[in-house]
Amino acid sequence: MSDTSTGNGKVVVNRAMSLDGFIAGPGDAMDWIADLVTPDEIREQAAATGAMLVGRRTADVGDRMEAEKPGSVDYPFSGPVFVLTHRPPESPDPGVTFLTGDIGEAVATARKAAGAKDLEILGADVAGQCLRRGLVDEILVYVLPVLLGEGIRFSPPGLPRVDLEPVSSTRSGAVTILRFSVRK
């Protein structure tokens, strides 16, 4: 669904996932990701990213992790960050733009800000909304060698079938990196 009027960038759902299909553990724990994925493994994707569209829950978990352990959520990305929410904070972070409303409008706003680079989608709910509406071009998954047993699943309940085309499969240390294009 890439729109060349906004550049050549794609809409990419980016996920770190346990082998048993979880993107966050119990209590929204995501510290296991930093334990297994090195900054070198994500540097290329971060460089290709022009903007990020993040769900409020994911943003809140990241803020909590950073407060508890400074530097724990460092991601080598410096572009605009948009958080999609039904409840904007009373004291918003000046480095973040909070969006409310339709997922299509949020994606269009963030894609424009991304320019010719990719728009990265983070958050289970936001990614599910984008997949339901056919707004995703690619899915990038870092499969980590861990079984979490429970937590937040890769795809939300009720997501209809989405057919994918394998693009690449690489290994970096203990991490297997899978890239799929979404068949339209």
N, CA, C and O of each residue as an XYZ file, in Angstrom:
736
protein
N       0.817     -1.193      0.000
C       0.000      0.000      0.000
C       0.859      1.254      0.000
O       0.352      2.345      0.262
N       2.145      1.121     -0.288
C       3.013      2.291     -0.270
C       2.528      3.334     -1.238
O       2.187      3.036     -2.383
N       2.500      4.539     -0.774
C       2.048      5.665     -1.576
C       3.275      6.475     -1.962
O       3.900      7.102     -1.107
N       3.621      6.464     -3.235
C       4.839      7.125     -3.660
C       4.801      8.633     -3.464
O       5.847      9.281     -3.512
N       3.632      9.203     -3.246
C       3.568     10.643     -3.006
C       4.170     11.015     -1.656
O       4.497     12.179     -1.423
N       4.318     10.034     -0.762
C       4.944     10.308      0.533
C       6.373      9.786      0.555
O       7.000      9.763      1.614
N       6.895      9.371     -0.573
C       8.251      8.838     -0.626
C       8.217      7.356     -0.912
O       7.178      6.806     -1.276
N       9.357      6.710     -0.745
C       9.464      5.295     -1.038
C       9.361      4.427      0.198
O       9.491      3.206      0.110
N       9.132      5.029      1.335
C       9.090      4.270      2.568
C       7.908      3.329      2.639
O       6.892      3.509      1.967
N       8.078      2.315      3.479
C       7.044      1.311      3.694
C       6.488      1.466      5.103
O       7.100      2.105      5.959
N       5.334      0.880      5.330
C       4.778      0.767      6.668
C       5.202     -0.615      7.166
O       4.814     -1.641      6.607
N       6.008     -0.616      8.231
C       6.620     -1.850      8.722
C       6.225     -2.102     10.175
O       6.489     -1.282     11.054
N       5.593     -3.243     10.411
C       5.341     -3.685     11.781
C       6.625     -4.356     12.245
O       7.086     -5.320     11.634
N       7.198     -3.844     13.326
C       8.465     -4.341     13.854
C       8.203     -5.016     15.190
O       7.602     -4.421     16.085
N       8.652     -6.256     15.327
C       8.379     -7.045     16.525
C       9.599     -7.836     16.962
O      10.308     -8.412     16.137
N       9.836     -7.859     18.260
C      10.674     -8.887     18.859
C       9.679     -9.881     19.436
O       8.691     -9.484     20.053
N       9.931    -11.172     19.241
C       8.955    -12.179     19.642
C       9.661    -13.384     20.247
O      10.700    -13.822     19.752
N       9.091    -13.910     21.311
C       9.585    -15.165     21.869
C       9.216    -16.298     20.913
O       8.330    -16.150     20.072
N       9.893    -17.406     21.052
C       9.617    -18.536     20.167
C       8.182    -19.034     20.307
O       7.637    -19.611     19.366
N       7.563    -18.818     21.468
C       6.176    -19.246     21.650
C       5.168    -18.143     21.320
O       4.000    -18.250     21.692
N       5.602    -17.084     20.627
C       4.672    -16.130     20.036
C       4.279    -14.927     20.857
O       3.252    -14.309     20.577
N       5.070    -14.567     21.878
C       4.744    -13.409     22.704
C       5.679    -12.233     22.404
O       6.879    -12.417     22.199
N       5.108    -11.021     22.382
C       5.912     -9.821     22.162
C       6.171     -9.081     23.472
O       6.993     -8.166     23.526
N       5.475     -9.480     24.510
C       5.719     -8.986     25.873
C       5.343    -10.113     26.817
O       4.428    -10.891     26.548
N       6.059    -10.187     27.918
C       5.800    -11.231     28.892
C       4.732    -10.808     29.885
O       4.070     -9.788     29.693
N       4.564    -11.586     30.944
C       3.600    -11.244     31.993
C       3.874     -9.841     32.547
O       5.028     -9.450     32.724
N       2.800     -9.090     32.818
C       2.963     -7.733     33.330
C       3.578     -6.783     32.316
O       4.193     -5.786     32.696
N       3.419     -7.083     31.020
C       3.981     -6.283     29.924
C       5.508     -6.273     29.923
O       6.109     -5.377     29.330
N       6.150     -7.244     30.568
C       7.614     -7.289     30.641
C       8.233     -7.378     29.248
O       7.864     -8.230     28.440
N       9.166     -6.495     28.991
C       9.900     -6.518     27.726
C      11.408     -6.464     27.959
O      12.174     -6.313     27.006
N      11.845     -6.587     29.221
C      13.268     -6.539     29.528
C      14.032     -7.698     28.895
O      15.225     -7.568     28.620
N      13.379     -8.809     28.662
C      13.992     -9.971     28.033
C      14.477     -9.667     26.622
O      15.386    -10.330     26.123
N      13.878     -8.670     25.974
C      14.284     -8.306     24.615
C      15.679     -7.703     24.642
O      16.550     -8.109     23.872
N      15.892     -6.731     25.530
C      17.202     -6.084     25.632
C      18.282     -7.081     26.047
O      19.453     -6.910     25.708
N      17.888     -8.115     26.778
C      18.848     -9.134     27.180
C      19.346     -9.945     25.982
O      20.447    -10.494     26.021
N      18.542    -10.023     24.919
C      18.857    -10.913     23.806
C      19.157    -10.215     22.480
O      19.792    -10.810     21.610
N      18.716     -8.964     22.305
C      18.933     -8.245     21.047
C      19.939     -7.127     21.304
O      19.746     -6.292     22.188
N      21.008     -7.126     20.522
C      22.024     -6.090     20.684
C      21.703     -4.899     19.780
O      21.015     -5.063     18.772
N      22.190     -3.704     20.125
C      21.957     -2.532     19.265
C      22.420     -2.741     17.820
O      21.819     -2.192     16.896
N      23.476     -3.525     17.616
C      23.949     -3.781     16.250
C      22.894     -4.480     15.409
O      22.813     -4.264     14.200
N      22.082     -5.321     16.050
C      21.069     -6.084     15.317
C      19.900     -5.214     14.864
O      19.169     -5.602     13.953
N      19.710     -4.065     15.468
C      18.589     -3.208     15.097
C      19.018     -1.904     14.428
O      18.174     -1.114     14.006
N      20.310     -1.682     14.332
C      20.820     -0.424     13.776
C      20.360     -0.201     12.326
O      19.983      0.913     11.965
N      20.390     -1.243     11.504
C      19.995     -1.104     10.093
C      18.527     -0.715      9.966
O      18.183      0.168      9.181
N      17.657     -1.372     10.739
C      16.232     -1.036     10.700
C      15.996      0.374     11.207
O      15.200      1.114     10.629
N      16.673      0.754     12.274
C      16.517      2.104     12.820
C      16.929      3.151     11.795
O      16.290      4.198     11.691
N      17.987      2.882     11.039
C      18.455      3.832     10.023
C      17.459      3.969      8.878
O      17.385      5.027      8.251
N      16.694      2.921      8.595
C      15.703      2.949      7.507
C      14.389      3.584      7.952
O      13.507      3.824      7.128
N      14.254      3.856      9.246
C      13.002      4.358      9.806
C      12.998      5.877      9.852
O      13.929      6.498     10.366
N      11.934      6.470      9.306
C      11.799      7.923      9.320
C      10.875      8.428     10.412
O      10.999      9.573     10.847
N       9.948      7.588     10.862
C       9.012      7.957     11.931
C       8.481      6.675     12.553
O       8.542      5.599     11.959
N       7.954      6.823     13.773
C       7.374      5.676     14.469
C       5.959      6.014     14.904
O       5.683      7.126     15.354
N       5.062      5.041     14.763
C       3.697      5.142     15.269
C       3.558      4.052     16.322
O       3.672      2.863     16.024
N       3.312      4.476     17.556
C       3.356      3.587     18.704
C       2.009      3.636     19.427
O       1.369      4.685     19.493
N       1.594      2.510     19.959
C       0.397      2.480     20.785
C       0.689      3.046     22.162
O       1.830      3.031     22.623
N      -0.346      3.544     22.810
C      -0.182      4.183     24.128
C       0.357      3.204     25.165
O       1.230      3.558     25.957
N      -0.156      1.976     25.165
C       0.317      0.989     26.139
C       1.799      0.714     25.954
O       2.538      0.643     26.936
N       2.248      0.559     24.716
C       3.659      0.319     24.440
C       4.499      1.513     24.877
O       5.576      1.343     25.449
N       4.011      2.712     24.611
C       4.735      3.919     25.021
C       4.835      3.984     26.544
O       5.888      4.321     27.085
N       3.748      3.664     27.231
C       3.757      3.681     28.698
C       4.726      2.648     29.264
O       5.442      2.932     30.224
N       4.755      1.442     28.674
C       5.675      0.404     29.137
C       7.114      0.858     28.919
O       7.960      0.672     29.793
N       7.398      1.452     27.764
C       8.747      1.967     27.499
C       9.147      3.043     28.492
O      10.280      3.058     28.976
N       8.221      3.945     28.799
C       8.504      4.997     29.788
C       8.784      4.390     31.158
O       9.701      4.818     31.860
N       7.985      3.387     31.534
C       8.195      2.729     32.826
C       9.551      2.022     32.879
O      10.263      2.109     33.879
N       9.904      1.320     31.792
C      11.185      0.625     31.751
C      12.344      1.616     31.842
O      13.322      1.369     32.546
N      12.233      2.725     31.136
C      13.292      3.738     31.153
C      13.423      4.353     32.540
O      14.537      4.616     32.992
N      12.301      4.586     33.222
C      12.340      5.155     34.578
C      12.978      4.178     35.564
O      13.737      4.583     36.445
N      12.667      2.891     35.409
C      13.200      1.878     36.321
C      14.669      1.585     36.062
O      15.433      1.340     36.996
N      15.069      1.610     34.777
C      16.450      1.287     34.413
C      16.856      2.188     33.237
O      16.702      1.797     32.080
N      17.375      3.389     33.525
C      17.748      4.320     32.456
C      18.674      3.668     31.418
O      19.626      2.963     31.752
N      18.350      3.936     30.144
C      19.122      3.371     29.038
C      18.632      2.018     28.576
O      19.151      1.471     27.603
N      17.627      1.459     29.264
C      17.168      0.113     28.931
C      16.352      0.047     27.647
O      16.188     -1.034     27.082
N      15.843      1.168     27.179
C      15.053      1.153     25.949
C      15.717      1.982     24.849
O      15.044      2.475     23.943
N      17.013      2.127     24.932
C      17.717      2.874     23.894
C      17.523      2.206     22.537
O      17.746      1.005     22.381
N      17.113      2.990     21.579
C      16.909      2.526     20.216
C      17.559      3.588     19.344
O      17.235      4.768     19.479
N      18.458      3.208     18.464
C      19.206      4.211     17.695
C      18.366      4.894     16.614
O      18.653      4.784     15.422
N      17.335      5.595     17.052
C      16.394      6.264     16.151
C      16.188      7.674     16.673
O      16.081      7.892     17.880
N      16.132      8.641     15.744
C      16.015     10.038     16.196
C      14.911     10.819     15.483
O      14.874     12.046     15.579
N      14.021     10.142     14.777
C      12.959     10.841     14.052
C      11.739     11.089     14.915
O      11.767     10.840     16.120
N      10.664     11.581     14.305
C       9.438     11.870     15.040
C       8.747     10.597     15.524
O       8.727      9.572     14.844
N       8.181     10.705     16.726
C       7.436      9.602     17.333
C       6.005     10.071     17.536
O       5.759     11.141     18.092
N       5.066      9.252     17.076
C       3.639      9.520     17.226
C       3.051      8.419     18.106
O       3.325      7.237     17.898
N       2.250      8.809     19.079
C       1.587      7.838     19.945
C       0.085      7.961     19.698
O      -0.501      9.033     19.855
N      -0.528      6.835     19.307
C      -1.964      6.805     19.068
C      -2.655      6.430     20.373
O      -2.345      5.400     20.972
N      -3.594      7.268     20.812
C      -4.233      7.044     22.092
C      -5.641      7.625     22.130
O      -5.968      8.555     21.393
N      -6.461      7.059     23.002
C      -7.782      7.624     23.281
C      -7.697      8.592     24.459
O      -8.635      9.343     24.725
N      -6.568      8.566     25.160
C      -6.412      9.389     26.359
C      -5.041     10.066     26.382
O      -4.116      9.559     27.017
N      -4.899     11.205     25.699
C      -3.627     11.931     25.716
C      -3.268     12.341     27.143
O      -4.153     12.655     27.938
N      -1.978     12.340     27.471
C      -1.573     12.707     28.828
C      -1.786     14.199     29.088
O      -1.793     15.016     28.166
N      -1.958     14.530     30.370
C      -2.130     15.937     30.745
C      -0.848     16.726     30.542
O      -0.888     17.904     30.187
N       0.288     16.081     30.767
C       1.597     16.716     30.572
C       2.374     15.906     29.539
O       3.202     15.070     29.903
N       2.115     16.147     28.253
C       2.753     15.318     27.231
C       4.255     15.571     27.112
O       4.747     16.662     27.396
N       4.949     14.548     26.693
C       6.379     14.642     26.387
C       6.522     15.531     25.158
O       5.889     15.257     24.138
N       7.335     16.590     25.219
C       7.460     17.487     24.071
C       8.087     16.821     22.836
O       7.966     17.340     21.727
N       8.755     15.675     23.026
C       9.367     14.983     21.898
C       8.440     13.993     21.221
O       8.845     13.290     20.296
N       7.184     13.933     21.683
C       6.225     12.966     21.164
C       4.961     13.702     20.733
O       4.504     14.619     21.414
N       4.399     13.292     19.591
C       3.122     13.835     19.138
C       2.045     12.809     19.433
O       2.128     11.666     18.983
N       1.033     13.217     20.190
C      -0.072     12.320     20.521
C      -1.193     12.531     19.519
O      -1.625     13.655     19.265
N      -1.654     11.416     18.953
C      -2.728     11.437     17.966
C      -3.934     10.697     18.522
O      -3.794      9.699     19.229
N      -5.111     11.196     18.197
C      -6.341     10.488     18.538
C      -7.114     10.314     17.243
O      -6.870     11.030     16.272
N      -8.025      9.388     17.219
C      -8.861      9.246     16.039
C      -8.543      8.021     15.222
O      -8.037      7.020     15.731
N      -8.846      8.116     13.961
C      -8.801      7.013     13.010
C      -7.374      6.532     12.741
O      -6.460      7.341     12.587
N      -7.189      5.215     12.685
C      -5.877      4.632     12.421
C      -5.360      5.030     11.040
O      -4.160      5.246     10.871
N      -6.242      5.129     10.062
C      -5.813      5.531      8.714
C      -5.242      6.937      8.704
O      -4.229      7.195      8.055
N      -5.889      7.847      9.421
C      -5.381      9.224      9.515
C      -4.069      9.266     10.271
O      -3.169     10.020      9.901
N      -3.938      8.464     11.333
C      -2.696      8.423     12.106
C      -1.546      7.915     11.249
O      -0.449      8.472     11.288
N      -1.789      6.858     10.471
C      -0.752      6.318      9.591
C      -0.369      7.351      8.529
O       0.814      7.536      8.245
N      -1.357      8.021      7.943
C      -1.070      9.042      6.928
C      -0.220     10.172      7.503
O       0.722     10.628      6.856
N      -0.544     10.625      8.708
C       0.218     11.697      9.354
C       1.653     11.259      9.615
O       2.595     11.993      9.316
N       1.820     10.060     10.173
C       3.157      9.563     10.490
C       3.955      9.243      9.235
O       5.169      9.449      9.211
N       3.296      8.742      8.187
C       4.002      8.451      6.918
C       4.528      9.732      6.293
O       5.637      9.761      5.760
N       3.734     10.785      6.359
C       4.185     12.060      5.813
C       5.447     12.520      6.544
O       6.389     13.004      5.916
N       5.462     12.370      7.857
C       6.619     12.769      8.652
C       7.838     11.883      8.368
O       8.975     12.334      8.505
N       7.606     10.630      7.975
C       8.712      9.711      7.691
C       9.431     10.059      6.398
O      10.562      9.625      6.180
N       8.785     10.838      5.539
C       9.418     11.196      4.264
C       9.633      9.974      3.397
O       8.719      9.171      3.210
N      10.834      9.826      2.869
C      11.151      8.704      1.989
C      11.528      7.447      2.760
O      11.757      6.397      2.159
N      11.593      7.543      4.084
C      11.962      6.392      4.902
C      10.716      5.635      5.355
O       9.587      6.035      5.070
N      10.947      4.534      6.068
C       9.858      3.682      6.545
C       9.149      4.286      7.747
O       9.732      5.054      8.512
N       7.893      3.929      7.896
C       7.134      4.193      9.104
C       7.116      2.888      9.883
O       6.639      1.868      9.386
N       7.630      2.918     11.090
C       7.680      1.726     11.933
C       6.480      1.735     12.877
O       6.201      2.744     13.526
N       5.776      0.611     12.952
C       4.610      0.453     13.808
C       5.006     -0.408     14.996
O       5.518     -1.516     14.831
N       4.765      0.111     16.200
C       5.039     -0.636     17.433
C       3.774     -0.676     18.277
O       3.048      0.313     18.376
N       3.524     -1.813     18.874
C       2.355     -1.974     19.737
C       1.391     -2.968     19.134
O       1.038     -2.868     17.959
N       0.965     -3.925     19.932
C       0.085     -4.991     19.437
C      -1.234     -4.459     18.899
O      -1.676     -4.878     17.829
N      -1.868     -3.547     19.622
C      -3.175     -3.045     19.198
C      -3.061     -2.192     17.933
O      -3.849     -2.357     17.002
N      -2.099     -1.295     17.897
C      -1.919     -0.437     16.718
C      -1.570     -1.282     15.495
O      -2.092     -1.045     14.406
N      -0.697     -2.256     15.672
C      -0.341     -3.137     14.550
C      -1.559     -3.911     14.066
O      -1.767     -4.049     12.861
N      -2.368     -4.418     14.999
C      -3.584     -5.140     14.618
C      -4.545     -4.260     13.843
O      -5.132     -4.696     12.853
N      -4.710     -3.011     14.294
C      -5.585     -2.075     13.575
C      -5.060     -1.840     12.160
O      -5.829     -1.823     11.199
N      -3.750     -1.661     12.041
C      -3.150     -1.420     10.720
C      -3.302     -2.635      9.813
O      -3.602     -2.488      8.629
N      -3.098     -3.833     10.357
C      -3.249     -5.046      9.560
C      -4.696     -5.235      9.118
O      -4.949     -5.613      7.974
N      -5.643     -4.975     10.010
C      -7.067     -5.103      9.654
C      -7.447     -4.183      8.504
O      -8.268     -4.541      7.659
N      -6.849     -3.002      8.475
C      -7.190     -2.007      7.446
C      -6.325     -2.121      6.192
O      -6.502     -1.334      5.262
N      -5.400     -3.071      6.139
C      -4.560     -3.245      4.960
C      -3.517     -2.146      4.806
O      -3.126     -1.822      3.684
N      -3.062     -1.572      5.907
C      -2.123     -0.450      5.869
C      -0.664     -0.866      5.996
O       0.220     -0.013      5.925
N      -0.392     -2.146      6.181
C       0.964     -2.632      6.432
C       1.571     -3.195      5.146
O       0.931     -3.950      4.415
N       2.818     -2.806      4.893
C       3.551     -3.331      3.739
C       4.426     -4.516      4.114
O       4.517     -5.489      3.366
N       5.073     -4.432      5.283
C       5.996     -5.489      5.707
C       5.873     -5.752      7.203
O       5.458     -4.890      7.978
N       6.248     -6.971      7.581
C       6.370     -7.347      8.980
C       7.795     -7.829      9.187
O       8.284     -8.696      8.463
N       8.452     -7.258     10.181
C       9.816     -7.619     10.542
C       9.769     -8.230     11.932
O       9.302     -7.595     12.878
N      10.252     -9.460     12.060
C      10.180    -10.173     13.334
C      11.569    -10.631     13.748
O      12.276    -11.290     12.985
N      11.949    -10.270     14.968
C      13.174    -10.761     15.588
C      12.742    -11.902     16.505
O      12.183    -11.656     17.574
N      12.990    -13.134     16.104
C      12.583    -14.287     16.902
C      13.714    -14.586     17.889
O      14.847    -14.869     17.501
N      13.363    -14.514     19.192
C      14.362    -14.669     20.237
C      14.288    -16.056     20.863
O      13.200    -16.615     21.006
N      15.424    -16.609     21.233
C      15.454    -17.964     21.776
C      15.028    -18.005     23.242
O      15.845    -18.212     24.139
N      13.740    -17.804     23.460
C      13.177    -17.834     24.799
C      11.711    -18.241     24.689
O      11.033    -17.890     23.724
N      11.229    -18.981     25.678
C       9.814    -19.321     25.794
C       9.279    -18.561     27.004
O       9.772    -18.744     28.117
N       8.278    -17.710     26.797
C       7.742    -16.900     27.885
C       6.524    -17.541     28.556
O       6.257    -17.278     29.728
N       5.797    -18.366     27.833
C       4.656    -19.046     28.425
C       3.368    -18.252     28.448
O       2.291    -18.820     28.272
N       3.455    -16.965     28.659
C       2.262    -16.116     28.655
C       2.694    -14.667     28.450
O       3.875    -14.329     28.523
N       1.695    -13.826     28.189
C       1.967    -12.412     27.957
C       1.097    -11.869     26.840
O      -0.045    -12.292     26.665
N       1.646    -10.931     26.087
C       0.945    -10.313     24.953
C       1.344    -11.058     23.686
O       2.523    -11.124     23.338
N       0.362    -11.611     23.008
C       0.620    -12.379     21.774
C       1.027    -11.479     20.616
O       0.733    -10.284     20.600
N       1.706    -12.078     19.654
C       2.157    -11.374     18.457
C       1.005    -10.690     17.738
O       1.111     -9.528     17.346
N      -0.104    -11.420     17.566
C      -1.262    -10.809     16.907
C      -2.446    -10.850     17.860
O      -2.633    -11.816     18.601
N      -3.243     -9.789     17.831
C      -4.378     -9.725     18.749
C      -5.480    -10.706     18.351
O      -5.588    -11.078     17.183
N      -6.301    -11.127     19.323
C      -7.429    -12.005     19.009
C      -8.346    -11.343     17.980
O      -8.541    -10.128     17.994
N      -8.894    -12.147     17.106
C      -9.846    -11.635     16.131
C      -9.232    -11.077     14.861
O      -9.953    -10.620     13.973
N      -7.901    -11.107     14.761
C      -7.268    -10.624     13.527
C      -7.612    -11.594     12.396
O      -7.394    -12.798     12.531
N      -8.140    -11.091     11.296
C      -8.458    -11.997     10.191
C      -7.167    -12.515      9.539
O      -6.076    -12.010      9.805
N      -7.313    -13.501      8.708
C      -6.167    -14.072      8.004
C      -5.463    -12.990      7.207
O      -6.097    -12.190      6.520
N      -4.139    -12.979      7.310
C      -3.289    -12.070      6.544
C      -2.233    -12.935      5.862
O      -1.439    -13.587      6.541
N      -2.212    -12.949      4.542
C      -1.235    -13.742      3.811
C       0.053    -12.950      3.648
O       0.041    -11.757      3.342
N       1.161    -13.647      3.861
C       2.475    -13.024      3.820
C       3.364    -13.706      2.788
O       3.184    -14.881      2.468
N       4.312    -12.955      2.282
C       5.311    -13.470      1.345
C       6.672    -13.338      2.019
O       7.084    -12.227      2.354
N       7.387    -14.465      2.228
C       8.710    -14.360      2.833
C       9.647    -13.509      1.964
O       9.728    -13.692      0.749
N      10.350    -12.579      2.614
C      11.313    -11.719      1.916
C      12.734    -12.138      2.255
O      13.576    -12.286      1.370
N      12.996    -12.331      3.564
C      14.340    -12.738      3.971
C      14.311    -13.413      5.320
O      13.380    -13.244      6.108
N      15.351    -14.182      5.566
C      15.561    -14.846      6.839
C      17.056    -14.820      7.098
O      17.835    -15.388      6.333
N      17.458    -14.157      8.180
C      18.877    -14.080      8.507
C      19.061    -14.397      9.984
O      18.106    -14.419     10.760
N      20.293    -14.637     10.343
C      20.597    -14.906     11.744
C      21.679    -13.947     12.185
O      22.656    -13.717     11.472
N      21.492    -13.389     13.368
C      22.480    -12.490     13.963
C      22.664    -12.933     15.405
O      21.812    -12.672     16.254
N      23.764    -13.595     15.678
C      23.962    -14.144     17.009
C      22.887    -15.171     17.299
O      22.683    -16.100     16.517
N      22.199    -15.012     18.416
C      21.153    -15.951     18.809
C      19.790    -15.580     18.228
O      18.815    -16.300     18.445
N      19.705    -14.470     17.492
C      18.430    -13.947     17.000
C      18.220    -14.340     15.535
O      19.129    -14.221     14.714
N      17.018    -14.805     15.221
C      16.637    -15.072     13.834
C      15.744    -13.915     13.395
O      14.755    -13.596     14.055
N      16.106    -13.289     12.273
C      15.378    -12.119     11.794
C      14.605    -12.515     10.531
O      15.186    -12.916      9.523
N      13.276    -12.390     10.621
C      12.395    -12.758      9.511
C      11.728    -11.496      8.981
O      11.266    -10.654      9.751
N      11.684    -11.376      7.659
C      10.992    -10.250      7.028
C       9.994    -10.802      6.029
O      10.323    -11.657      5.206
N       8.754    -10.295      6.113
C       7.676    -10.725      5.229
C       7.026     -9.494      4.603
O       6.893     -8.458      5.254
N       6.624     -9.610      3.343
C       5.772     -8.574      2.768
C       4.329     -9.057      2.929
O       4.051    -10.256      2.913
N       3.426     -8.097      3.084
C       2.003     -8.413      3.233
C       1.405     -8.473      1.837
O       1.503     -7.519      1.067
N       0.793     -9.590      1.523
C       0.131     -9.727      0.223
C      -1.128     -8.897      0.223
O      -1.930     -8.977      1.154
N      -1.307     -8.111     -0.797
C      -2.479     -7.222     -0.899
C      -3.531     -7.855     -1.780
O      -4.592     -7.268     -1.993
